[in-house]
Amino acid sequence: ELWFIDGTYYDFEPMFKRHPGGKLPLQQTRGSDVSLLFRVQHISDRPRNALQRYTVPAQLVRGRARNLTSPKEYAFESDGFYMTLRRRVQQRLEEQQITSVRQAGPPEIGKWSFNVMLFAWSWWRIVFYDFSMAVCL
C-alpha cells in the first residue's frame, strides 16, 4: 500500500529506518491520503523536496487511498492562515539560528540530565533508606 500526498502516490517503505518521526506514523497511515498531515507536520521544505525520490508512477497504482481527514475542507492558500504562520515560524527559527527543530542544545541536555539524576537519587532514597516524611516535603 502507498501514501497519497497532493495528488501523487509515494512508497515510503524504504524510509522506515530513516524517518525522523520513526516508522510508526508511516505504518499507521499506509494506504491513506496524508496530504493534510504532511503539510502540518513538516515545517521546513526539506521533506517536500525529498518526496520525488519516493514517487510511484500513476500507471502502476491500483485502487485508491482512504481519506484520513474529516469531510471539512482545509485550505492552504499561499496568503492564508497556515502558510503565513509557517513562513513566520521559519523566519523566527532562522532569526534564532535554530537549524533543526529536533536538535537538543545545552539547556535541553541539562534539563534531561537533572531529571535523570533526580530520579536516580529518589529511587536510591526509597530503596536504601527508611521512609521519612521530611524527605518527601
N, C-alpha and C positions, 0 to 999 in steps of 0.2 A: 504494500500500500504506500501511497505517496502523500506528500503535503502540497497544498494548493495555496499560493500567495498571489494575489492581484492578477488572476487570470492565467497563471503559469504553474505547471506541476514541477515538483522538486523531489529528489531522492536524497534525504539527509542521513540515511543509514551509515554511510562511510564516515560521517561526522560524529557519531555517537561518543567516541572516546575523546574527541577534542572540543566538544561543545562546552563553553564556559559555564552554562547552567546545568551541566550534567545531561545524561541521556534520558532521564525520566520525563522531562517535559516533551521531548521529541517522541518518546514511546507513547505517551498519553494522547498526543494529538495526531498520531499517524492516521492517514486517510481522511484528514479534515481540511476545511478551509481555515487557515490560520492567519489570514491577511490582517485582521484586527490585532490579534495577539502579537504578530511580528512587528507591526508598526509601533505599538505602545511599549513593547519590551526593549527595543533596541534604540538607544538614543543616538549613537554615532552612526555614520554612514558605512562603516566597515562591514557589518553584516549584510547590508543590501548589496554592496559591491561584491561580496563573496558568493552571492546566490548563483551567479552564472555557472559556477563550477558544478552545481548540483541540478541543473535544468534537465528535464526529461522532455524530449520532443513530443508534441501533441499527438502525432500519429501513432505513438507507442502506448498511449494512455487508453485504458478501457474502464468504463464506469465513471462515477462522479464522486467528488469529495463531499462529505457531510458538512453541514454548516454548524459551527460551534457557537456562533453568536445568536442573540435574540433576533426576532424579526425587525427590531428597531434598526434603523439605518444610522450609520456613523459616517461623518464627513471628514475628509482630510484635505480640504482646500488649502492652497499654499498660504493664504491670508487668514485662514480660520484659526479657531482657538488652539487646537492641538499643535499644529505646525508652528504657530507663533510661540507657544510655550516651549516646544522642542528647541527652536532656534535660540531662545533666551537662555535655556538651561545649558546648551552647548557653549554659548558665549560666556556665561558665568564660569563654567568649568575651565575654559581657556584663560580667562582673567585670573583665576586662582591657580593656574598652571597645573591642573589636575589632568594627567594624560590618560588615566584609566580609572573608571569609577569603581572598579573591583580591586584596586591596589590598596593594600594596608600600609599606612605610614607609621612613624614612631608613636603618635598618640594612640592609634588602634592597637598596636602591639603592646604598648604599656598597659592599656586597659585590660587586654586579654591576659597578660602576664599577672597583673594584680589579682584578677578574678581566679586564676588557676591557683595562685599561692594562697589566697583566702580560703578557697575550697579545701586545699590540702591541709592547711592549718586547722580548719574547723573539723575535718574528718579526724585528724590526729587527736585533737582535744576530746572528741566524743568517744573515740575508741580506747584511748590510753589513760584518760583521767576521769575522776569521779565527776558526776554531773553537778554543776553549780549554777544556780540561778543568776548569780552576779556576773558570770562569764557571758550568759545569754543577753544580759541587759547592757 
